Amino acid sequence: MKIGIIQASSQANKNDLIYNTVIKYAPKGSEVINFGCTLDEKNNYSYIDISILVGILLSSGVVDFVVTGCSSGQGMMLACNSMPGVICGYAPTPRDAYLFAQINNGNAISLPLGEDYTWTGIDNFEKTIEALFSEPFGQGYPKSEAERKLKDTEKLKEIRRAGQVSMNELLDRLDPSQLERIKTKKDAMQFVRMI
């Protein structure tokens, strides 16, 4: 599995925490790529900018899964779910992360990074990432309902595909100034051939 790390600039101070925690708990053999945003970057990127990059990174096959977030985590989740082919969950707790991975089998997770990251906040964050990657995705939950849940998940993905344009079509419709801004995110764009 290729896992991308990218979060809004407002939470750049959490980038190392996210990256190091995902490295610690990612499935064996996974490649984890850190796309920022970091404190060293000159440009600031909103959750809207980052959600478009999440869509580009996933649709181009650069990564299979993205760990992302913003202050609340909710805005990023909503924005990512607006991107073609992205199914992004919101995981404020380990239980939410586990259930998303097992039931919804999506390709992105958004975390509330503006939480009070005292010792208990960091502990919750680490346990959330651990729970996310604790088992292979898409096994269904509870096990007694797994078959039905997996069928529902596939139906949801089918409906989303039918109701969305392709990533290339979306990029063609976006304001050119938005795309120019996104192209300045060189650490992500060096992997992408779409734009």
N, C-alpha and C positions, 0 to 999 in steps of 0.2 A: 504494500500500500504506500502511495506517495501522499504525504500529508503536508499541506501548506499552512503556515502561520501568518496571519495578517490581521491587524486591528486598526481602528481609527487612530489618528494622531493624538486625539484628546487623551488616549490611554497609552501613549508611547512608553511611559515609565513602567508599564506592565509587560512589555514585549519580552524581556529576558525571562520573567517568571513563566509566561505562557510557553515559550520555546523550550526552556529547560524541563518543565513539567511534562510536556508532550514527549520530549525525547525519553524521559524516564519511563513513561507508561505506554508508548506506542507499541503496537504488535511487533514481535521480533521480525527483523528483515525489512522493516519499514524505512523509507527515506523521509526525513523531515526537513522541509525547506522553509527558512525564515524570510518572509518578504517584508518584514517591518510592520508597522511604522516604528522607527526608533527615534530616540532623542537627538541623534546626530543629523537627522534629515532636515534640510532647509525648508521644504514645502510641508504644508499641513494638508492632510486629506481627511475629509468628512466621512461619516459612515455611508453616505450616498456614493462617494468616489470609491470607497473600499468595496462596497457591495457590487459595483460594476466590475471591479477587478476580480472579485470572487467568481462572478459569472464567467468572465473571460478565462481565468485559470482553470476552472472546471470544464468548460465547454471545449477548450483547446486540448484537454488531456494532459496538461502540465502536472496536475495533481488529481488525486481521486477523492480527497476529502480535505476540508478546510476548517481550521479552528480559528474563530474570529470573535469580535466583540466590540462594544463601545461602552459608554458610561452605564447605561441601563441594560444593554444587551438586547432590549426589545426592538429599538430602532434598526439595529443591524439585522436582526432576524427578519423583520418585516421587509426591509430593503432587499436583502438577499433572496427572499421568497418571491420578489418581483422579477428576478432574473430568470431567463429561460433555462430550464433544466436543473435549477437549484432547489433542493429541499433542505431548508435550514431549520433546525430546532433551537429552542431556547432552553438553556440548562443552568438554572441558578443553584441546583442541588445535585448531589451524586445520583439520587433516584431519578430525577428528570433526565440526566445524561444517559443512564442505563436504559431507561424505557424508550427514549428516542432511538438509541442505537438498535435495540432489539425489535421494537414494533415498527417504527417509521423508516428505519434503514435509509436515512437521508445521506447527503454528501457534504453537509456543513453544520456546524454548531456555533451558536452565538452565546457568549458569556457576559454576565453583568460585571464589567471590569471597574466600575466606579464604586463598587461596594467598599465598605470600611475594611481595608486589608490589614487588620491587626492579626495577631497570631491565629485566631480562630477563623478569620477570613481566608488566610492563606491555606490553612488546614482544610477548609471546605473546598477551596479551589482545587487543591491537589487531589482530594478524594473524588471530586467531580470528574476530573480528567482520568483518574484511575478507573472509575466506574464506566466511563465512556468506552474505554478500550479493554475492559476486563474480559470480554468474550467476543467472538466473531460477530459482526453486525448481522441483523436480519434473521434472527432465530425465532422471533415471535415471543410474546409474553402475555399472560402466563402460559406455561408450556401446554396446559390443557386446552388453550385457545389458540395455540400457535398457528395452526393451519389456516383458520379463519382470518386471523390478524394479518398474516402474510398475503393472503388474497386481497384483503382490503388495501394494503399498502401498494400492491401492484396496480389495483384499480385507480388509486389516487394518482400514481405516477402516470398512468395512461391518460387520465382526465387532464392533468397538467400539460402533458405533451400536446394534446389536442387543442388546448385553450391558449397556448402561447406561440409566439413567433420564435424563430431561431435566434441565436445570439447574434449572428451576422446581421439579420434584419433589424434587430433592436439597435445595434451599433450604428446602422445606417440612418436610423430615425432620431438618434440623440443629437443634442446641440453640439456642433463641432467644437465649441470651446470646452465643453465637458470632456470630450475625447482628448483634446490637446493637453488638458490638465492631467488626465490619467496616464498619458504617454510619458509624462515626466517622472513617473514612478519606475525608474530604470531597473531597480532590483527585481521587480516583478515582470516588467515588459521584456527583459532580455530572454525570457523563456517562451514568449508568446509570438506566434507568427500570423495571427489573425488580423491585426490592425495595420 
